[in-house]
Structures are given as C-alpha cells and as structure tokens.
Amino acid sequence: MVNSAPLDTLREIASTLSPPAVSQYLATHEWELETRDHDVKEIWKLPGADGVRGRIMLPLATDFIDFPRRFSETLQALATIYDWDPAVLAERIAAARADLFFVRLDQEMVDATIPFRQAEKSLEALFTMMKAAATTADDPTHSHRGSRSAIVTNFLEEDIRFGHTKRGSFVFTVVTRLGDPSPENEVNASAPFPRRVMTTLATGLRSTRQLALTWDEAALDCAGQLGLSAALVESVQDLTQPEALRALDLSFDWAAAAPPPEVGISRIVVDRNAMAGLPRVRERLVRREEPSRHQILLGTVRTLNRDDLGDGDSETTSIVLSTHVDGRLRKVHVPLAGEEYEWAIRAHRSRQPIVVSGDLIFERGAWRLTGAIAVDPSFIDRETDTSRG
C-alpha cells in the first residue's frame, strides 16, 4: 500500500525546493510534459506499463497567495506515487541539479561510528579540499595565499552543503548545487561555477593519486590544469591520518540535469600505497607555491630540543614554534643556539609568545626557518614585565 506523506512535513521540504528544480527532476525521470501555462503551471504525467501511473499539476507562479499550499500538495502527490518519505523526496529532487561527492572512510568499526575528533578533523579537511578546488577552478594560477575572488567566497558560503551520511563504513556526502535552470543559463554554454569546482576536484584527486604512486616532475608545470594544489593534497593527507584507515574511497555522482564532465573516472581510491606518496607530492607543490621568503613569526614555543652530536660536548638546539603561516596554524622548526635559545627557554617557561625571523621553507615534510635567524627579545621582556606588575 502506498503511504501518503504528512502535509506539514512536506511544507517544510517545500521551503528548500523550487518549481524549476522539480520541473527539471520530472524532465529527467521519465515524466512527460502535457501542457504548460507560461509562468503559471505545468501538467505532467508518468507513463506506466498499464497506463498512466500518475498525473500532477506543478505551480510556477510563486507570487500567488495559494502557491505554498499548492506546491506542498504537488510534492505530497510525488511522495505518494513513489512511496518515499519527505527526506528522500527532497534529496532525489535536489540531486537532479546538484553534484554529489561521497567520501568513504574504509576502516574497522564495531558499531558504525567513528571518533568524534576524527569526524571534526575530517570536516575541516573537506572544507579545505573544497576551498582549494574552488580557488583552482576560478584561477588555475592562484598561489592559494591571500584573498579569493567573490565567486569563490559565495560558493563556499552558499552553494556547498553537507548531505546525509550513507551506509557502508562511514560516508560523508558533499552537495554542490548547480542552481535553478534559466533562459540565461541555457544561452550561456559555460558550465556553472559549482560544476567547474567539482570537475576540478575530481581532476585534482585523480592527479594526486597518480602522482603519489608515480611521481612526475613535469606535473609541476601544469599543476593548475591538473587541479593540483598543496592545500588539496594536504586535505587528503589529513583525511588519511587515522591509523585504522585502510583506504579513502572518493566518488562523484553527477547531476542528471547537465551532461557529466569529461574527467576520466568518477571514483578515486587512495589506498595505503598511495598514502605513502602523499607527503612527497605535497612537498613538491608547497615548494612551487611557497618559495623561500623572509618571514617574521609570532608564536609560542611548543617544544625545546637538544640533540647530542656525539663529539664531546657538541650538541644542536632547536625549538618548534606554534604560529600562523598564511592564516593556518603551523608547527615551524627553528634552529637556535646560545643566547637566542635561552630566550626561547624563558618564553617557554613563562608561557609568553616569542618573535623569530628567518627564511621560511617547507622541506622534509615540515615548515622550517633557515638562513640568518634572529629572535626579538623585546616582546618577551615587555610581556614578562607586565605579568610581574
């Protein structure tokens, strides 16, 4: 027996959908348009083996006073015909004009859950991944430092959504909406920006896996065209950090409302062999995007290190500084000696910030200061005097 979805629930669903989205869904799912009263309504029918399975009226005039009720009734009819609950109905209709990106964490799970901190870090990595793809899609030559264009900002704030998780280990669903169809979009043959982002993402993830398995130095000369960036590779690294993870399974489900992009494959599996090569890919891209430059860094001393070289009293000393590099919190390794190392000890003990300067580079999988390194002790003096007062 076919169930009828509650109208109140469907009114909530209706507020997240639009008539053009429903019309697009019907047009791509075997429904036939019988008549159309321009900007007022459409009449659709669904043929079946034994005759017409269903017929609905889709209201288009959103300024009519009874539009909300009529639109909800249309959705109720669709839910009844398909025997779907409201959440499934909304997902199916939205997917007609949305690209879906599935991120499956293939790892041992006793009760189909993952640690909360892993989920939090995974979401942060996914946002970094989408931001990197959007930046490259907008400008393949962008350095991924500094400000982004308005189209990237709007995409991150409006056009990207987090969907329901799926069964099968643990699956995150990222949804990018293509927007409602319009005559302007039909005239303009270029793909909507959200589709360009997802195409860039698929290309970049495929390139990342290939280079992690077999490095090709020539890829650095066309990194943007390959969808590559250090931020994208870093986000994949962050997702693969848990020791329990066997593989990262990434796949795309392209919106039915537009032809699928030519990306070769729509599923990329990053197994342990590929994971092992990610640090090398990231380091090469960081060197390309972040050439050595003089930096003044303000941060806190996270650790103090003394390494005995084995020659009598000979030793090297260094610190790990927790600081921000291009807006992201980083650990920067800084070799210090003599009085400057003593200043670092003082800052560490008093839990005060320290200012160091030098040439910032990324090598051997870590950020490092090199060259003529200097410590500014005045900040420590000022902070210590203030705490004493």
Buried (B, 14 or more C-beta within 10 A) or exposed (E): EEEEBEEEBBBEBBEEBBBBBBBBBBBBEEBEEEEBEEEEBBBBBBEEEEEEBBBBBBBBBEEBEEBBBBBBBBBBBBBBBBEBBBEBBBBBBBBBBBBBBBBBBBBEEEEEEBEEEBBEBBEEBBBBBBBBBBBBBBBBEBEBEEEBEEBBEEBBEEBBEEBEBBEEBBBBBBBBBBBBBEEEBEEEEEBBBBBBBBBBBBBBBBBBBBBBBEEEEEBBEEBBEBBBBBBBBBBBBBBBEBEEBBBBBBBBBBBBBBEBBEBEEBEBEBBEEBBEBBBBBBBBBBBBBBEBEEBEBEBBBEEBBEEEEEEEEEEEBBBBBBBEBBEEEBBBBBBBEEEBBBBBBBBBEBEBBBBBBBBBBBEEEBBBBBEEBBBBBEBBEEBBEEEEE
